[in-house]
Amino acid sequence: MEHRETGGLRRVLREVGYSLRGFLGTFGAGQLFLLRILADLPYALARPRLVIRQVYVAGVQSLVVIMLAGLFVGMVLALQGYNTLSRFGAEDTIGMVAALGLVRELGPVVTALLFAGRAGTALSSEIGLMKATDQLAGMEMMAVDPIKRVVAPRFLGGVIAVPILTLIFSAMGIFGAWLEAVVILGVDEGAFWGQMQAQVDLREDVMSGVIKSVFFGVAASLLAVFEGYNCVPTAEGVGRATTRAVVHTSLTVLVLNFMLTAWLLGGN
Amino acid sequence: MQQTRAVELGTGLFVFMGILALFFLTTRVTTFDAYAGDQGYELQARFDQVGTLKVRSPVSISGVQIGRVTAIEFDSERLEAVVTMRIGAEYDQIPNDSDASILTAGILGGQYIGLQPGGAEEYFADGDEILFTQSAVVLEQLISKYLFSQAGGDE
């Protein structure tokens, strides 16, 4: 009986140890992969058409999703804010509440999560499928480095697209909040903009959101290309890599968001 | 070739939208932009204490909004706050002995200027100053006044 219990405990410990080792291994491999991409970035920059194409795929094709999401997030923020703030007779501050929430937190985070779902999955599955159909191996045979030709431009495209998408998301969100609060609920327009302008700081609020979105862009793009490039080259493997890319990106973005917020708030 | 052009055009538009969004966020959300081409006339008023009155706060008579605060400055010679407000052109019959007070809209809400009409037969004109003003009530001063009067009453 005692022997079985020790065996069970040992098995649990072994499993934990394996997963920890697996996590650290993947983490390290990710770092090395990032270094390889960074080393190959000059190549990608020397071929701007490859990068422009990827900005198009990652950015322009996610635009409708981002704009719609931003609009409705802004509207629901205003609606909830109105509901709560009007209890204190403070519905004039609704613009400020919505704008601060959007530019500091929701803009960067929700954009990164949507990007992971819309563009990150496309990146992972595309690269995974190239691997499964031996296109990457074929490139290597022709002395073309797939990291330079395929991975680096996609990574860079994502890194450029995410901050721009974040700005558009926040702007649409504020427009949505204005639409809901001023047009639909009848909050005073001057108070809406005035309170917002008085309280939102360009450097501390808007720029900290932009800084966050750059980090999220790097994380989301890196995870997407990393999972795709390292997938098991089968149909199932590509599917799993795509799922992993979304799950890992979402968790990474949320953890990173906490650390960045602590850092940016601590800096002030 | 056609497709490459579409991609380049789309990307260009995308980046342009990003710049527009940044412009919107910096100008509209963080700093105040003056009402361009707004009709009406300007009045000035001096206060000892403006409290949390902000630029673009409403100016009202009998609870009806008739204008907005356009600037709040400090006169370092007379050591007073100078509030400039723009009144809508249709409200051009406000007696020039009306007084202005800074009132609070809600518990957390912003402050606004309330005008109390006087009885003079002449009206305010562009650039006039409101002579009778009542400053914003500061809660701390109110509490300390109350406490001191209580302490004085006990003796």
Interface residues (C-beta under 8 A of the other chain):
Chain A: R49 I52 R53 V55 Y56 G59 V60 L63 L85 F88 G89 A90 E91 D92 T93 A99 V103 A161 P163 I164 L165 L167 I168 S170 A171 M172 I174 D188 G190 A191 W193 G194 Q195 M196 Q197 A198 V200 D201 L202 D205 V206
Chain B: T4 V7 E8 G10 T11 L13 F14 V15 M17 G18 L20 A21 L22 F24 L25 T26 R28 V29 T30 T31 F32 K54 V55 R56 S57 P58 Q65 R68 A105 G106 I107 L108 G109 G110
